[in-house]
Amino acid sequence: MNPTWMVQTAAFALGLLFGSFLNVVIARLPRGESIVSPPSRCPRCKARIRPWDNIPVLSFLLLGGRCRSCRKRIPWRYPVVELTAGVLLLLLTRRVDSMAVLVPQAAFLLALVAVAWIDLDTRTIPDAVTIPGVGLGLAASLFGPPGLTAALIGAAAGGLSLWLVGFAYERATGVPGMGGGDVKLAAMMGAFLGAGGVFGAIFLASLGGSVFGIFLIALGKGDKRSAIPFGTFLAPSAVTLLLYGDALFHWYRSLLP
């Protein structure tokens, strides 16, 4: 096997394992529970899930996607989270070959997966993810892009911009605007992406959130004041900018006269 493919295969497999851990984080962190103990358990019968049962490929091949104990189906989001983590780490290894950059950026991608699902479930974004993420992004900038100065500016610009939007919206409407979790998430994104990257991610997230809001209104399930989990849109936008930001920028430039 080609060494490059060996690295990518290993990254995908490692991503599946980290994805299994992310499912624990997503379920327990918002409730203030330990993400270490007790071990993973079936959400229905509470039986302990063996590590290899939590890997989607093995689970669906060997167990038919069912719990070993109660035989009820494992929730669909479990394999989705795990496969997403595996694919993201594989894609990351295709664009980064420096371990000093690869490791923190992999942690950033995995944190974004957790944030997207937690915000979707609870409308909250844990400080335990975003605040250390800001520090990690700034530390990583010492060894790779965007560089320390750009990371500092990006973290400040990302957080401040969303805070200002939330403040202005609340003053104008009397309805609480951007949550503190979104502000800290934007700061983490800016530390990894720089100011240009975080503003691009906010634009994509705003576009996606607007389309989603219009869709809800059309279905009669929301109105103009309905709150949406903005972090669920910010996170995939940041993933897109980290992995394909340069390509998107060159494509955009090609459209200009």
N, C-alpha and C positions, 0 to 999 in steps of 0.2 A: 504493500500500500504506500502511495505517495506520502512523504512526511507531512505535507500540508493537509492532506485529507485525514491523516492520523490525528493531527492537532484539532481539526474541526470536529471530528467524530468524538474525541475526548471532551471537547467543549460542550457539545450537544448532550452527551451523557451526564456531564457534571451539571449542566443546566437542569436536567430532569431531576437530579437529586436536590439541587437548590430549590427547584420549584415545589418539591414535596415539602420542604421547610417553609416556603412562602405560604402554603396553604395553612400551616399552623399559625404563622404570624398574622395572616388575614383574619383568621377566626378568633384568635385569643387576644391580640394586642389591644383592640378597641375595648375589650372587656376588662383590661387590666390584669389578665391572667399570665402566668409564666409561659414563655414560649419554649422552655427547655423541659419542664416537667409538669405533668406526666407525659409519656411518649404519645405519639399520634394514636388517635382512637377513632373508631367508626362513629360518625355523628348520630347514628341511630341506635345501635346496640351497645356502644361504648367499649366494644372489644378492641384490644390493642391491634394496631395495623403494623404489620411487619414492614421494614423499610422497602423490601423489594415488591411488596404488594402496592406500595404507593407510587411506583413508577408506572406511568400509564401503559407503555408498551407491554411490559410484563403482566400488569394487572389485567389488561383486556385479553391478552393471549392465554394466560393461565387460569384466570378466574372469571373471564367473561365480563369484566367491569363490575364485579359484585364483591361485597364483603365476604371474607373467608368464613366468618362466623354466622352472621344472620342471613347471608345470601341476598340481601337487598342491594339494589344498584348503588354504586358509588356516585355521589352528585357529579353532574357533568362538568362543573367548574373545576373540580380537582385536576382531571387530566388536561383541561384547557390551560390552567395556570402553569402546570408542569411543562407542557409542550411549548407554551409561549416562552418560558424561561430558557428552555433548551434551544429553541430557534434563535432567540436574541443573542445568546452567547456564541452560537455558531456564526451568526452574521457579524458579530463584533470581531471574532478572530480573523475574518476575511478582510478587515480594514485596519486592524491594529496588530503589530507584531512585537511591540515593546511591552514587557511585563509590567514596567513601571506605569504604563498608561492603561494596559489591558485590565489589570486587577481593579483599580478604582472605577473605571468606566463600567466594568461588569457589575460591580456593587451598585452603581448608579442605576443601571438598567433594571436590576432586580428590585431595587427600592421603588422604582416607578411602577413596576407591576403590582407590588403590594399596595402602594398608595391608590392606584386606580380602583382596585377592588374594595379596599377599605372605605374610600370615599363614596363609592356606589352603594355600599351596604349601610353606612352609618352617617353619611354627610359630615364626616370628620377626617382630618389628616393628622396622624400622631406626630407630636414633636419628637418622639423617640426615633423617628425615621428622618425627618427633614433637618433638624438642627445638627446632628452629627454629619448629615449629608453635606451641609454647607462647609463644615470643616474639612471633610474628605475632599471635596471639590477644590478647595483652596490649596490643600496640601498637594493634590495631584497636579495642580497647575504649575508646580515647581519643576515638574519633569516632562511636561507635554503641553499641548494646546489646552486652553487658549492662552496660557501664560498667567503669571500671578497678577499683574496689573489688570489685565482684561477680566480675569476671574473676579477680582475685587469689585471692579466696576459693574460686571454682570450681576453679581449677587445683590449689590446695592440697587441697581437699576430695576432688576426683576421684582424684588420685594417692594420697593418704593412705588413702582408704577401700579401694581395691583392694589396697594394700600390706598393710593390716591383715587383710583377708580372706585373702590369700595366706599371711601369717605364721601366722594362727590355724589355717588348714587344714593347713599343714605341721607345726605343733606337735602337732596332734591326730592326724594320720594317718601322719606320717613321709614323706609323699609331697610333692614340691615343689608349691607352690600357684601363685599368680598370678605370671607372669613379669614381669621388669622392663619389657619392652616394653609390656605391657598397662597397667602403672602410668603410664608416660610418655604413653601414648595417652590415658588417662583425664585426665591433667593438661592435655593439649592440648584435649581436649573441654571441660573445665571452663573454660578460658580463653576459649573462644568461646561456651559455653552458660550459664555461671554455675553455681552449686551446684545449683539446682533442675533445670536442664536436664541436667547430667551425671548426677545421681542418677536422673532419669527414664530416661536412655539406658542406664545400668547395669541398671536394673530390666528394661527391654525386652530387653536383651542376655541377661540371666540367664534370663528366661522362654524366649527363643528357643533358648538353649544347652541348657536343660533338656529342652525338647521334642525337640531334635536328639539329645541323649544317650539319651533314652528310646527314640527311634526306632532308634538304633544297637543298643541292648540287645535290642530286640524282634527285630531282624534277626540277632542273634547275632554282631554285628561289634564289640561293645564290652562293657564292664562298668562298674560304678560308679566305677572308678578311671581309666577311659580319659580321656586328655587331649583336649580339643577346642580348636580355634583361636579363643579367645575374642575376639580382635581382629576376626575375621570377622563376629562378631555385634555387637560394640561399634560398628563403623564404620557399618553401615546404621541402627542405632538412633540414632546421633548425627545422621546425615543426616535422619532422620524428625523428630527434635526441632528441628533448625535450621529446616527448611522448614515444619513443621506443629505445632510445639510449642504455640503459643498456641491453635490450634483443638483440639488434644487436651486441653489443660488445661481449656478451657471445656466441652468435652464431658464430661469427668470430673466437673467441678463440677455439671453439670446432672443427674448421676446421684445426687448426694447429696441427702438429704431437707432 
